[in-house]
């Protein structure tokens, strides 16, 4: 009994000391006076130095948390229990949250730095007039490939993925709209097609890619490409940038038929507690120098026009990640097709995946 | 016990090699100056420096440890009392029913438990954060402690208690001087199992964290989206070394006190 009591006291003591240390650390890393805001962002999607800088400049302390998918983020915001003041969902999630009445309108007079954003990225179909969302990062869907493993083949067109020489070389990202979308694009149809015949045609065409498909997976793609265990991957530009950061042989191309243009935007949830602080944070992230530093750190493309001029031209002149206007015109933003249509996309994608198993 | 045959030894070595290989692989690359796990370029300690410079990560690490220690302490206390209560239930049917209820909690999926806690907490208005995580960790650890303590209680002969009563022991004396010393190995085993459950729980914690409070499993999961950085390797290596130290410490502790009757045959 004595031993157990001693052990219990020791555990309580250790926990007490640790709690004290955590308190001291939290105090030293935050400043008091301007209140607190909670920021809910994707993992590894901000330069941590910028949070410190924001805290010093505004005296608002930041509670920073991360999520891994739009869906889990939406659930947490919808369920309540925690109040987040700023979050960074993707465009289709913003539309969904808007429809579910989860968003707080953004007061444009509190975000004067909005003028730094390239008008091309404003007033998009998922949020007309940027009433609820402010651009954070953007990118494309395309083909990452390793020329050293491919004897110089290039990927100007989606059809190149069907090249018989690529047997068991192509990895596809496990996401219905991206893959059905590439099928639609390769046939010259819109990514937002709701025409069942077109969708059927796209799926049938995808099935003929079967012998070339090595795997249909998620974030593991980056690691496989880095290690040169795969030569070609259909993926997002940000993932491609991650691969290229490590393996310089890898190249990325957005096929000429067109592709998807995606956005992650900053929003203020309806449940936010510190609306003023949230606006201050959004405005801070739109500052050209801040945005440039952040884009440098994260590796995705910034929609901030002024920031682009501050960045290393070698990066911003890279047409693979900052496509010129004429290429952008061929890119499409996903529209919210409604639950039923999304179900059709998922079903067709499942059918395609099941066909792969045979 | 008969000595292991050569084949059995080789088999055992192979199993351990497979189990430990990923951990050593990960630790090996935590010293890599190259920045990725694809090729080893040179020895460096910079990733360990990065762990100690990242205040946020350190806070999360300490939160994880605090939650693990406190939740396993409380759940052990509650679980031990629960197990004693179950053993002394007179009615066989009630006893079996309570035991089954306990087992259901162990086998039900973490996701379900996590989602239920989230709904409960938001319904009764508890703010998500330290308290909600602690409460749910205590809750899912209790059944485990009960299961660990029960066999020791069942193997204890009732004549021990009868003898104590005959010698004039009060109920309190019986509990603190007879029962608890006898089941001590089970209590420690339950505590350590609860500790490991709490340390690596993802599913339940995922639902009930909030307000800037996060544990390591949640943090590493979101970080991994952008590829595992070697900082995580360094952190994992540190945790592995500390765990190893604790287990060795426990081993020596039980070896030293192994002579006393209460801990004879202590198993973990």
Boltz contact constraints between the chains, C-beta under 6 A:
constraints:
  - contact:
      token1: [A, 1]
      token2: [B, 176]
      max_distance: 6.0
  - contact:
      token1: [A, 1]
      token2: [B, 180]
      max_distance: 6.0
  - contact:
      token1: [A, 11]
      token2: [B, 69]
      max_distance: 6.0
  - contact:
      token1: [A, 11]
      token2: [B, 73]
      max_distance: 6.0
  - contact:
      token1: [A, 15]
      token2: [B, 66]
      max_distance: 6.0
  - contact:
      token1: [A, 15]
      token2: [B, 69]
      max_distance: 6.0
  - contact:
      token1: [A, 15]
      token2: [B, 70]
      max_distance: 6.0
  - contact:
      token1: [A, 18]
      token2: [B, 62]
      max_distance: 6.0
  - contact:
      token1: [A, 18]
      token2: [B, 66]
      max_distance: 6.0
  - contact:
      token1: [A, 19]
      token2: [B, 66]
      max_distance: 6.0
  - contact:
      token1: [A, 22]
      token2: [B, 59]
      max_distance: 6.0
  - contact:
      token1: [A, 22]
      token2: [B, 62]
      max_distance: 6.0
  - contact:
      token1: [A, 25]
      token2: [B, 55]
      max_distance: 6.0
  - contact:
      token1: [A, 25]
      token2: [B, 59]
      max_distance: 6.0
  - contact:
      token1: [A, 29]
      token2: [B, 55]
      max_distance: 6.0
  - contact:
      token1: [A, 43]
      token2: [B, 222]
      max_distance: 6.0
  - contact:
      token1: [A, 43]
      token2: [B, 223]
      max_distance: 6.0
  - contact:
      token1: [A, 43]
      token2: [B, 225]
      max_distance: 6.0
  - contact:
      token1: [A, 43]
      token2: [B, 226]
      max_distance: 6.0
  - contact:
      token1: [A, 44]
      token2: [B, 223]
      max_distance: 6.0
  - contact:
      token1: [A, 44]
      token2: [B, 226]
      max_distance: 6.0
  - contact:
      token1: [A, 63]
      token2: [B, 212]
      max_distance: 6.0
  - contact:
      token1: [A, 66]
      token2: [B, 222]
      max_distance: 6.0
  - contact:
      token1: [A, 68]
      token2: [B, 222]
      max_distance: 6.0
  - contact:
      token1: [A, 68]
      token2: [B, 225]
      max_distance: 6.0
  - contact:
      token1: [A, 79]
      token2: [B, 122]
      max_distance: 6.0
  - contact:
      token1: [A, 80]
      token2: [B, 122]
      max_distance: 6.0
  - contact:
      token1: [A, 81]
      token2: [B, 122]
      max_distance: 6.0
  - contact:
      token1: [A, 81]
      token2: [B, 128]
      max_distance: 6.0
  - contact:
      token1: [A, 81]
      token2: [B, 210]
      max_distance: 6.0
  - contact:
      token1: [A, 82]
      token2: [B, 128]
      max_distance: 6.0
  - contact:
      token1: [A, 82]
      token2: [B, 210]
      max_distance: 6.0
  - contact:
      token1: [A, 82]
      token2: [B, 211]
      max_distance: 6.0
  - contact:
      token1: [A, 219]
      token2: [B, 225]
      max_distance: 6.0
  - contact:
      token1: [A, 222]
      token2: [B, 227]
      max_distance: 6.0
  - contact:
      token1: [A, 226]
      token2: [B, 38]
      max_distance: 6.0
  - contact:
      token1: [A, 227]
      token2: [B, 38]
      max_distance: 6.0
  - contact:
      token1: [A, 242]
      token2: [B, 227]
      max_distance: 6.0
  - contact:
      token1: [A, 246]
      token2: [B, 36]
      max_distance: 6.0
